[in-house]
């Protein structure tokens, strides 16, 4: 009798424990309801549809010249980018020639003379400088956006969107370099900034207040300006 | 257009036809699909990533992917399950990426720069908030499939047959994973719940 009673009390305690446990999920459900209530569901479909159409438009434009598809064509179209690439190639060749040093005998002991380590460090240094430059320019654009909203349009919207597009181009070039493991944090930050520039690049007119508030809250919630400062400091003091 | 009217519109229109029109570049058809499903996708995404902005990113990415793959939908199959599969996969990618980023920041950010969490809503309710915090942490530590089934069932409030379609598993497997998830949570939270492990 006592055993049965004990078993029944244990079962009841067990059921209560599971019930209490599952009760905790209600807190999350109400958190989700609050978050869902704060979303503007009326405008979201248009935002997504516009983005989808824009991306399809871009894809179609790229597919018009299939023979010229790929990065060499990008360079043909963008003189500045082509110049930058040419500079990099010349720099890389010059560095290779400078570092190669005098011809060394084909001795196994000397095979490490053209140090892979050194080349890795050079690549990292290049990535570091380019990232610093990207972050600095991004910071200016972000500050421009918010300051022009606070004080009236200081920077014309078309120019701002042009700058955003330039930075998006630069980011594409940076992506390969940022893949380096030691640059993972900077890459994460640059990816977040890129999302913002994707929005900005599509706006050629003055931003509506609601859109601006959304962008501002994106920047503030993710503390992007603070993070840019921190990553810049970190990069300036060496990766 | 409100969600209710969008649902009515879709009640009349076939999803396959909406997708066909979307594929042909009809923006309105695409918007109708988004209106119909955006909240469900958001709830699933939020359940997994637990961040409003990340969940909105997932919603956008899911529908952008749908736009690209609209032609791959096979009529006769559950559209919602297909869409939710996409949303689930994107959410998991987002979650993993976010976790990685968070860990990187946590290891690199000096103590004084770590944002202070908001104070609990009610003071003097520390036992309850301890359980809440421990519960959230324990859910994060569940094996991925158990966690997915648990959050879909309890946060997104999906039925087991919906979970099974979204995860491409049988209903029995979904129930079994759910049972294991509850057992593991109960075991890990036994000291706080005041029961035997």
HADDOCK unambig.tbl for C-alpha pairs under 7 A between the chains (distance, minus, plus):
assign (segid A and resid 17 and name CA) (segid B and resid 193 and name CA) 6.07 0.50 0.50
assign (segid A and resid 18 and name CA) (segid B and resid 186 and name CA) 6.63 0.50 0.50
assign (segid A and resid 24 and name CA) (segid B and resid 132 and name CA) 6.30 0.50 0.50
assign (segid A and resid 25 and name CA) (segid B and resid 154 and name CA) 6.25 0.50 0.50
assign (segid A and resid 25 and name CA) (segid B and resid 155 and name CA) 6.55 0.50 0.50
assign (segid A and resid 28 and name CA) (segid B and resid 155 and name CA) 6.49 0.50 0.50
assign (segid A and resid 29 and name CA) (segid B and resid 155 and name CA) 5.37 0.50 0.50
assign (segid A and resid 32 and name CA) (segid B and resid 43 and name CA) 6.62 0.50 0.50
assign (segid A and resid 32 and name CA) (segid B and resid 46 and name CA) 6.72 0.50 0.50
assign (segid A and resid 35 and name CA) (segid B and resid 52 and name CA) 6.12 0.50 0.50
assign (segid A and resid 42 and name CA) (segid B and resid 1 and name CA) 6.87 0.50 0.50
assign (segid A and resid 42 and name CA) (segid B and resid 2 and name CA) 6.90 0.50 0.50
assign (segid A and resid 45 and name CA) (segid B and resid 31 and name CA) 5.14 0.50 0.50
assign (segid A and resid 45 and name CA) (segid B and resid 34 and name CA) 5.65 0.50 0.50
assign (segid A and resid 45 and name CA) (segid B and resid 35 and name CA) 6.28 0.50 0.50
assign (segid A and resid 46 and name CA) (segid B and resid 31 and name CA) 6.55 0.50 0.50
assign (segid A and resid 48 and name CA) (segid B and resid 60 and name CA) 5.95 0.50 0.50
assign (segid A and resid 49 and name CA) (segid B and resid 27 and name CA) 6.33 0.50 0.50
assign (segid A and resid 49 and name CA) (segid B and resid 30 and name CA) 6.78 0.50 0.50
assign (segid A and resid 49 and name CA) (segid B and resid 31 and name CA) 6.34 0.50 0.50
assign (segid A and resid 52 and name CA) (segid B and resid 64 and name CA) 5.73 0.50 0.50
assign (segid A and resid 52 and name CA) (segid B and resid 67 and name CA) 6.84 0.50 0.50
assign (segid A and resid 185 and name CA) (segid B and resid 104 and name CA) 6.72 0.50 0.50
assign (segid A and resid 188 and name CA) (segid B and resid 101 and name CA) 6.85 0.50 0.50
